[in-house]
């Protein structure tokens, strides 16, 4: 398996935005029920997460693992951002 290079900050930002929108709209769907607008927002965020992975993927397994990696990386960037904000208050 080839060594992966680190993703650019633009892709990391896109992953963070799409992951947060996906999580928020999923929570909204669970609380308020199915809604056309929420489902459209979820579909848009999934497409935003999947597009860079599909364009850089080489095989189906690489694409599937890349999608999960993009979602988890987006969530991690959000958590790190919150942690830096909180540490900025106390540091």
SVG drawing of the C-alpha trace seen along z (x, -y; Angstrom):
<svg xmlns="http://www.w3.org/2000/svg" viewBox="-41 -33 45 36">
<polyline fill="none" stroke="black" stroke-width="0.4" points="0.0,0.0 1.3,-3.4 2.0,-6.0 -0.7,-8.7 0.2,-12.3 -1.5,-14.7 -4.7,-16.4 -4.6,-20.1 -6.2,-22.6 -8.9,-23.3 -10.0,-19.7 -9.8,-19.5 -12.0,-22.5 -14.5,-21.1 -14.6,-17.8 -15.2,-19.7 -18.0,-21.8 -19.7,-18.8 -19.3,-16.6 -20.8,-19.2 -23.7,-19.9 -24.3,-16.1 -24.3,-15.6 -26.6,-18.6 -29.1,-17.6 -29.1,-14.0 -29.9,-15.2 -32.6,-17.4 -34.1,-14.5 -34.1,-12.4 -35.8,-15.1 -38.2,-16.7 -38.7,-13.9 -38.2,-13.6 -38.2,-16.9 -37.4,-17.6 -35.1,-20.5 -33.2,-18.4 -32.8,-15.5 -31.6,-17.8 -29.0,-19.3 -27.9,-15.8 -27.5,-14.8 -25.5,-17.9 -23.1,-17.4 -22.6,-13.7 -21.8,-14.7 -19.3,-17.3 -17.6,-14.7 -17.5,-12.0 -16.4,-14.0 -12.7,-14.6 -12.4,-11.0 -13.9,-9.6 -11.7,-11.8 -8.5,-10.7 -9.5,-7.0 -8.0,-4.2 -10.3,-1.3 -13.6,-0.7 -12.1,0.3 -9.9,-2.8 -13.0,-4.9 -15.1,-3.4 -12.3,-3.7 -11.6,-7.2 -15.2,-8.2 -15.1,-7.0 -11.8,-8.6 -13.1,-11.9 -16.1,-11.8 -13.9,-11.0 -11.3,-13.5 -14.0,-16.2 -15.3,-15.4 -11.7,-15.4 -11.0,-18.8 -14.2,-20.1 -13.2,-18.7 -9.7,-20.0 -11.0,-23.5 -13.3,-23.5 -10.4,-22.3 -8.2,-25.1 -10.9,-27.7 -11.3,-26.4 -7.6,-26.2 -7.3,-29.8 -9.5,-31.0 -7.3,-29.4 -3.9,-29.7"/>
</svg>
